Amino acid sequence: MTRSYANVQTALPGPKAKQWLDRRHDIVPDGVSYGIPTFIEKAEGAILEDIDGNRFIDFAGAIGTINVGHRHPTVVRALHDQIDRYIHTGFNVMMYDPYIELAEKIAALAPGSFDKKVMFLNSGAEAVENAVKIARKYTNRQAVVSFSGGFHGRTLMTMSLTGKVRPYKYEYGPFAPEVYHAAYPYSYRRPASMSDAAYSQFLLDELERFFITEVAPENVAAVVMEPVQGESGFIIPDKAFVQGVYDLCKKHGILLIADEIQTGFGRTGKYFAMEHFDVEPDLITISKSMAAGVPISGVIGRKELMDDANSGELGGTYCGSPLGCSAGLAVLKVMEEEQINKRAAVIGDKVMGKFREMYDRYEVVGDIRGLGAMCAMEFVTDKESKTPAKQLTGQILKEAQKRGVIALNAGVYDNVIRLLMPLVITDEQLDEGLDILDESIAAVVAKAEAVK
């Protein structure tokens, strides 16, 4: 079928990509994964073109780092301007103004009716590590609580916080001590006898009991929570649960750390997903889309928490690089001028509308969910049993790649397709991509039925 944007003319990998893929296998460890067996030549907006000339609609967004699109002109100009001035001095050697300006703007946007301070780092995992450091220093407590199914990174502390064993933790122990995991609401798989409200209350009651049976609240420095769990398949808690966790934290003098690394900068239709829940976290970790693909991360926190550390206890050689800060300022400019948050809501409505159609047509689509443009479909063998269909999900993703759409899997059972398209995607590109995804599901289901 002729397409306006997606155009895959070779097998994947194509001849040029095959040569590079062979070299990749010779030199890069197999533990470094890849989603599609090809190599990029150029990218623009929501369109990727590989070295064999194949074009793809990007529904992955570099795992959620490209909310304002690939090579947005405003970001490109900002980077060129910064390179013309200087590339790096080390903020702890000679400071630079983009760091200060970006920190001021982010602090003003972040939820919380209190004075804030901001520090910048390199990666999402590093941001979470530092948020834990800050919380422990301020509270003089050691324990940290995170949630089952959560993902926070691949370093020792963040791997310990992560609530999924494979592929992140298996055979990589022992893990950091004084890390505990509580249950997180997964509405689709809640007991059938429970309403959403009853389920959330049950889990909050269990969290109260957790502080009796697992760890004393007086020893807990922080609770680390994704407002929407990303790697677990875009699991969205209800407002009562998030507010209940916040209330428990306040009751016991525990700090709440919101991990907004995947949810931040417009993905859910807000600058920060916690805004949907009317909660003011003590600390917020950010990264991914804050600089349109340039590595940078940060921690936003109450002023008194951030100021408790002594000079030299926070930071690092490349933390808050000038290139990252300049790109971050450009991203915020684009978000304001192009009303990216509003656009995310529009995209989310369109995606969920299409998802509802597919849910009604396909027995293998067990659940659909979304907050803003953070949307996902969970695949099962059938709607009644809800048995996870991991293999089927992988086949659908490969079929979509062959037809010109790149998307990602997720989920505790690896049976979820999540969409993280750039929020500058046009309606025409979005519609074409969703149609291709629909066709890919139909093709895989038909093939599976023919085998039976």
C-alpha positions as CSV (number, residue, x, y, z in Angstrom):
1,M,0.0,0.0,0.0
2,T,1.3,3.5,-0.9
3,R,2.1,5.6,2.1
4,S,2.8,9.3,2.5
5,Y,5.4,9.0,5.2
6,A,6.4,5.3,6.0
7,N,8.3,3.7,3.2
8,V,10.2,0.5,3.8
9,Q,11.7,-0.9,0.5
10,T,14.2,-3.4,1.8
11,A,14.2,-6.3,4.2
12,L,15.3,-5.3,7.7
13,P,18.2,-5.1,8.0
14,G,18.9,-3.7,4.5
15,P,22.2,-4.4,2.8
16,K,24.0,-1.4,4.3
17,A,22.6,-1.9,7.7
18,K,23.5,-5.6,7.5
19,Q,27.2,-4.7,7.2
20,W,27.0,-2.4,10.2
21,L,25.0,-4.9,12.2
22,D,27.7,-7.6,11.7
23,R,30.3,-5.1,12.9
24,R,28.1,-4.2,15.8
25,H,27.9,-7.9,16.9
26,D,31.6,-8.2,16.7
27,I,32.4,-5.2,19.0
28,V,29.3,-4.3,21.1
29,P,28.2,-6.5,24.0
30,D,25.0,-8.4,23.4
31,G,23.7,-7.0,26.7
32,V,23.3,-3.7,24.9
33,S,19.9,-4.3,23.2
34,Y,18.4,-2.8,20.1
35,G,14.8,-2.6,19.0
36,I,15.1,-2.5,15.2
37,P,17.9,-4.0,13.2
38,T,19.0,-1.0,11.2
39,F,21.0,2.3,11.5
40,I,19.9,5.9,11.3
41,E,20.9,8.2,8.5
42,K,18.7,11.2,9.4
43,A,15.8,12.3,11.5
44,E,13.3,15.1,11.3
45,G,10.3,15.7,13.5
46,A,8.6,12.3,13.8
47,I,10.2,10.7,10.8
48,L,13.4,8.5,10.8
49,E,15.3,7.4,7.7
50,D,17.8,4.6,7.8
51,I,21.0,4.2,5.8
52,D,19.2,2.1,3.2
53,G,16.7,4.8,2.5
54,N,13.8,3.2,4.5
55,R,11.5,5.7,6.2
56,F,9.7,5.1,9.5
57,I,7.1,6.9,11.6
58,D,8.6,7.2,15.0
59,F,6.3,6.0,17.8
60,A,9.2,5.4,20.2
61,G,10.8,8.8,20.5
62,A,14.2,7.4,21.6
63,I,12.4,5.9,24.6
64,G,10.6,9.2,25.3
65,T,13.4,11.7,24.9
66,I,12.2,13.5,21.8
67,N,8.9,15.1,22.9
68,V,9.6,18.2,20.8
69,G,10.8,16.1,17.8
70,H,14.0,15.2,16.2
71,R,16.2,18.1,15.3
72,H,13.8,20.8,16.1
73,P,15.2,24.0,14.5
74,T,15.0,26.0,17.8
75,V,17.1,23.3,19.5
76,V,19.5,23.0,16.7
77,R,20.1,26.7,16.6
78,A,20.6,26.8,20.4
79,L,23.2,24.0,20.2
80,H,25.1,25.7,17.4
81,D,25.1,29.0,19.3
82,Q,26.4,27.3,22.4
83,I,29.2,25.4,20.6
84,D,30.3,28.7,19.1
85,R,30.8,30.1,22.6
86,Y,32.2,27.1,24.6
87,I,31.5,23.4,24.9
88,H,32.5,22.6,28.5
89,T,34.2,24.1,31.5
90,G,32.8,22.0,34.4
91,F,30.2,23.9,36.4
92,N,32.3,23.3,39.5
93,V,35.3,24.9,37.9
94,M,33.9,27.9,36.0
95,M,30.2,28.4,36.0
96,Y,28.0,29.3,33.0
97,D,24.7,31.2,32.7
98,P,22.6,28.6,30.9
99,Y,22.7,26.4,34.0
100,I,21.3,29.1,36.1
101,E,18.7,30.2,33.6
102,L,17.4,26.6,33.0
103,A,17.3,25.9,36.8
104,E,15.2,29.1,37.4
105,K,12.7,28.2,34.6
106,I,12.3,24.6,35.7
107,A,11.9,25.6,39.4
108,A,9.1,28.0,38.4
109,L,7.3,25.3,36.3
110,A,7.6,22.5,38.9
111,P,4.6,21.7,41.2
112,G,5.0,22.9,44.8
113,S,4.0,26.1,46.5
114,F,7.4,26.4,48.2
115,D,10.9,27.7,47.4
116,K,12.8,25.2,45.2
117,K,16.4,24.7,44.1
118,V,17.6,22.6,41.1
119,M,20.8,20.7,40.3
120,F,21.7,19.1,37.0
121,L,23.3,15.7,36.3
122,N,23.9,13.4,33.3
123,S,21.3,10.6,33.2
124,G,18.0,9.6,34.8
125,A,19.6,7.0,37.0
126,E,22.1,9.6,38.3
127,A,19.2,11.9,39.1
128,V,17.5,9.2,41.1
129,E,20.8,8.3,42.9
130,N,21.2,12.0,43.9
131,A,17.6,12.4,45.0
132,V,18.1,9.4,47.4
133,K,21.4,11.0,48.6
134,I,19.7,14.3,49.3
135,A,16.8,12.6,51.1
136,R,19.1,10.5,53.3
137,K,21.3,13.4,54.2
138,Y,18.3,15.6,55.2
139,T,16.3,13.1,57.1
140,N,19.3,11.2,58.6
141,R,17.4,8.0,57.7
142,Q,18.7,5.1,55.6
143,A,15.7,3.2,54.2
144,V,14.1,3.9,50.8
145,V,10.8,2.5,49.6
146,S,9.9,2.1,45.9
147,F,7.1,0.1,44.2
148,S,6.7,-3.2,42.5
149,G,6.9,-2.8,38.7
150,G,8.8,0.5,38.9
151,F,11.9,1.2,36.8
152,H,14.5,3.7,38.0
153,G,17.7,2.8,36.2
154,R,20.6,0.3,35.9
155,T,23.1,1.6,38.4
156,L,23.4,-0.3,41.7
157,M,21.0,1.9,43.7
158,T,18.5,2.4,40.9
159,M,18.6,-1.3,39.9
160,S,17.8,-2.0,43.6
161,L,14.9,0.4,43.5
162,T,13.6,-1.2,40.2
163,G,10.7,-3.6,40.7
164,K,11.1,-5.9,37.8
165,V,13.7,-8.7,37.8
166,R,14.3,-9.5,34.1
167,P,16.2,-8.1,32.3
168,Y,17.3,-5.5,34.8
169,K,18.2,-7.4,38.0
170,Y,18.6,-11.0,37.2
171,E,22.0,-12.3,38.4
172,Y,23.3,-8.8,39.2
173,G,23.0,-8.9,43.0
174,P,23.7,-8.4,45.7
175,F,21.7,-5.1,45.7
176,A,22.0,-1.9,47.7
177,P,20.8,-2.4,51.3
178,E,17.8,-0.7,53.0
179,V,15.7,-0.7,49.8
180,Y,12.1,-2.0,50.1
181,H,9.3,-2.6,47.6
182,A,5.6,-1.9,48.2
183,A,2.7,-2.9,45.9
184,Y,1.6,-0.5,43.2
185,P,-1.9,-0.5,41.7
186,Y,-2.4,-2.4,38.4
187,S,-6.1,-1.8,37.8
188,Y,-6.4,-4.2,34.8
189,R,-5.2,-7.1,37.0
190,R,-6.9,-6.2,40.2
191,P,-9.2,-8.8,41.9
192,A,-12.4,-9.0,40.0
193,S,-14.4,-8.5,43.2
194,M,-12.8,-5.1,43.9
195,S,-13.7,-1.7,42.5
196,D,-10.9,0.6,41.6
197,A,-11.6,2.7,44.7
198,A,-11.6,-0.4,46.9
199,Y,-8.5,-1.7,45.3
200,S,-6.6,1.6,45.9
201,Q,-7.7,1.7,49.5
202,F,-6.7,-1.9,50.0
203,L,-3.2,-1.1,48.7
204,L,-2.9,1.9,51.0
205,D,-4.0,-0.2,53.9
206,E,-1.3,-2.7,52.9
207,L,1.3,0.1,52.8
208,E,0.3,1.0,56.4
209,R,0.9,-2.6,57.3
210,F,4.1,-2.6,55.3
211,F,5.4,-0.1,57.8
212,I,4.7,-2.6,60.6
213,T,5.9,-5.8,58.9
214,E,8.8,-4.7,56.6
215,V,10.4,-1.4,57.7
216,A,9.7,1.1,60.5
217,P,8.5,4.4,59.0
218,E,10.9,6.2,61.3
219,N,13.8,4.6,59.4
220,V,12.5,5.6,55.9
221,A,14.1,8.6,54.2
222,A,12.0,8.6,51.1
223,V,9.3,6.9,49.0
224,V,10.3,6.9,45.2
225,M,7.3,6.8,42.9
226,E,6.7,7.1,39.2
227,P,3.3,8.9,38.8
228,V,2.8,6.7,35.8
229,Q,4.9,3.5,35.6
230,G,6.8,3.5,32.3
231,E,8.6,0.3,31.7
232,S,5.8,-1.6,33.4
233,G,3.4,-0.7,30.6
234,F,2.1,2.8,31.4
235,I,0.4,1.7,34.6
236,I,-1.7,4.7,35.8
237,P,-2.8,4.8,39.5
238,D,-5.9,6.6,40.6
239,K,-5.7,10.0,42.2
240,A,-6.8,8.6,45.6
241,F,-3.8,6.2,45.7
242,V,-1.2,8.9,44.9
243,Q,-2.7,11.3,47.4
244,G,-2.9,8.5,49.9
245,V,0.8,7.7,49.5
246,Y,1.6,11.5,49.9
247,D,-0.5,11.7,53.1
248,L,1.3,8.7,54.5
249,C,4.7,10.2,53.8
250,K,3.6,13.4,55.5
251,K,2.3,11.5,58.5
252,H,5.6,9.7,59.0
253,G,8.0,12.5,58.0
254,I,9.0,10.6,54.8
255,L,10.0,12.5,51.7
256,L,8.2,11.8,48.5
257,I,10.4,11.6,45.4
258,A,8.5,11.7,42.1
259,D,10.4,10.0,39.3
260,E,9.2,12.1,36.3
261,I,12.0,11.0,34.0
262,Q,9.6,9.4,31.4
263,T,6.5,11.3,32.3
264,G,7.9,14.9,32.3
265,F,8.0,17.7,29.8
266,G,4.6,17.4,28.2
267,R,4.2,13.6,27.8
268,T,1.0,13.5,29.8
269,G,-0.3,16.9,28.8
270,K,1.4,18.7,31.7
271,Y,5.0,19.7,32.4
272,F,4.9,17.2,35.2
273,A,2.6,14.2,35.5
274,M,2.2,14.8,39.3
275,E,0.1,17.9,38.4
276,H,-2.7,15.5,37.4
277,F,-2.8,14.2,41.0
278,D,-2.7,17.5,42.9
279,V,0.4,16.4,44.8
280,E,3.5,18.5,45.6
281,P,6.5,16.1,45.8
282,D,9.4,17.0,48.0
283,L,11.9,16.0,45.2
284,I,11.4,15.5,41.5
285,T,13.8,13.7,39.1
286,I,13.9,14.7,35.5
287,S,15.7,13.7,32.3
288,K,14.8,12.2,28.9
289,S,12.8,14.9,27.0
290,M,14.1,17.9,28.9
291,A,16.8,18.5,26.2
292,A,15.6,16.8,23.0
293,G,18.2,14.1,23.0
294,V,21.1,15.8,24.6
295,P,22.2,14.0,27.8
296,I,21.2,15.9,30.9
297,S,19.1,15.2,34.0
298,G,18.1,17.0,37.2
299,V,16.8,17.0,40.7
300,I,14.2,19.6,41.7
301,G,13.6,19.9,45.5
302,R,12.5,22.0,48.4
303,K,15.1,24.6,49.1
304,E,15.8,23.4,52.7
305,L,16.4,19.8,51.4
306,M,18.7,20.8,48.6
307,D,20.7,23.1,50.8
308,D,21.4,20.5,53.5
309,A,24.4,19.0,51.6
310,N,27.8,20.5,52.0
311,S,29.9,22.0,49.2
312,G,31.3,19.3,47.0
313,E,28.9,16.5,48.1
314,L,26.8,16.9,45.0
315,G,27.7,17.3,41.3
316,G,30.2,15.7,38.9
317,T,32.5,16.4,35.9
318,Y,29.8,16.7,33.2
319,C,26.8,17.4,35.3
320,G,24.6,20.0,33.7
321,S,26.7,20.4,30.6
322,P,26.4,23.7,28.7
323,L,25.1,21.8,25.7
324,G,22.4,20.1,27.7
325,C,21.4,23.3,29.5
326,S,21.2,25.3,26.2
327,A,19.1,22.5,24.6
328,G,16.9,22.4,27.7
329,L,16.2,26.2,27.4
330,A,15.3,25.7,23.8
331,V,12.9,22.8,24.6
332,L,11.1,25.0,27.1
333,K,10.8,27.7,24.5
334,V,9.3,25.3,22.0
335,M,6.9,23.9,24.6
336,E,5.5,27.3,25.3
337,E,5.4,28.7,21.8
338,E,3.9,25.5,20.2
339,Q,1.7,24.7,23.2
340,I,3.1,21.2,23.4
341,N,1.1,20.3,26.5
342,K,-2.2,21.0,24.7
343,R,-0.9,19.1,21.7
344,A,-0.2,16.0,23.9
345,A,-3.8,16.0,25.0
346,V,-5.0,16.1,21.4
347,I,-2.7,13.3,20.4
348,G,-3.8,11.3,23.4
349,D,-7.4,11.7,22.5
350,K,-6.8,10.5,18.9
351,V,-4.7,7.6,20.0
352,M,-7.2,6.4,22.6
353,G,-10.0,6.7,20.1
354,K,-8.1,4.4,17.7
355,F,-7.2,2.1,20.5
356,R,-10.9,1.8,21.5
357,E,-11.7,0.7,17.9
358,M,-9.0,-1.9,18.0
359,Y,-10.0,-3.1,21.5
360,D,-13.5,-3.8,20.1
361,R,-12.2,-5.7,17.1
362,Y,-9.4,-7.8,18.5
363,E,-9.8,-10.4,21.2
364,V,-6.0,-10.2,21.9
365,V,-6.2,-6.5,23.0
366,G,-6.9,-7.0,26.7
367,D,-6.6,-3.4,27.9
368,I,-6.0,0.1,26.7
369,R,-4.9,3.0,28.9
370,G,-3.4,6.4,28.6
371,L,-2.7,9.7,30.3
372,G,-2.2,12.5,27.8
373,A,0.0,11.1,25.0
374,M,1.3,8.4,27.2
375,C,-0.8,5.5,25.8
376,A,-0.5,1.8,25.7
377,M,-2.2,-1.5,24.7
378,E,-1.8,-4.7,26.6
379,F,-2.0,-7.9,24.6
380,V,-3.4,-11.2,26.0
381,T,-4.4,-14.6,24.6
382,D,-8.0,-13.7,25.2
383,K,-10.0,-11.1,27.1
384,E,-11.5,-13.6,29.6
385,S,-8.3,-15.3,30.8
386,K,-6.1,-12.2,30.5
387,T,-3.1,-14.5,29.9
388,P,-0.1,-12.3,28.8
389,A,0.8,-12.7,25.1
390,K,4.5,-11.8,25.1
391,Q,5.3,-13.6,21.8
392,L,2.4,-12.1,20.0
393,T,3.4,-8.6,21.2
394,G,6.9,-9.1,19.8
395,Q,5.5,-10.3,16.5
396,I,3.3,-7.2,16.1
397,L,6.2,-4.9,16.8
398,K,8.3,-6.6,14.1
399,E,5.4,-6.5,11.6
400,A,5.0,-2.8,12.3
401,Q,8.7,-2.2,11.6
402,K,8.4,-4.0,8.3
403,R,5.5,-1.7,7.4
404,G,7.3,1.5,8.6
405,V,6.4,2.1,12.3
406,I,8.8,1.9,15.2
407,A,7.2,1.3,18.6
408,L,8.3,-0.2,21.9
409,N,7.3,-3.0,24.1
410,A,6.9,-2.7,27.9
411,G,5.1,-4.4,30.7
412,V,5.9,-6.7,33.7
413,Y,5.0,-9.5,31.3
414,D,6.5,-7.9,28.2
415,N,3.1,-7.9,26.6
416,V,2.4,-4.1,26.2
417,I,3.0,-1.8,23.2
418,R,3.6,1.7,24.5
419,L,3.6,4.8,22.3
420,L,6.0,7.7,22.8
421,M,5.8,9.5,19.5
422,P,7.2,13.1,19.3
423,L,4.5,15.5,20.3
424,V,5.2,17.6,17.2
425,I,3.9,14.7,15.0
426,T,1.3,15.9,12.5
427,D,-2.2,14.5,12.4
428,E,-1.5,12.9,9.0
429,Q,1.6,11.2,10.3
430,L,-0.2,10.0,13.5
431,D,-3.1,8.6,11.5
432,E,-0.9,6.8,9.1
433,G,1.2,5.3,12.0
434,L,-1.9,4.2,13.8
435,D,-3.3,2.6,10.7
436,I,-0.1,0.7,10.2
437,L,-0.2,-0.5,13.8
438,D,-3.8,-1.7,13.2
439,E,-2.8,-3.5,10.1
440,S,0.1,-5.1,11.8
441,I,-2.1,-6.5,14.6
442,A,-4.6,-7.8,12.0
443,A,-1.8,-9.5,10.0
444,V,-0.3,-11.2,13.1
445,V,-3.7,-12.3,14.4
446,A,-4.7,-13.7,11.0
447,K,-1.4,-15.7,10.8
448,A,-1.9,-17.0,14.3
449,E,-5.4,-18.1,13.4
450,A,-4.3,-19.8,10.3
451,V,-1.8,-21.9,12.2
452,K,-4.4,-23.2,14.7
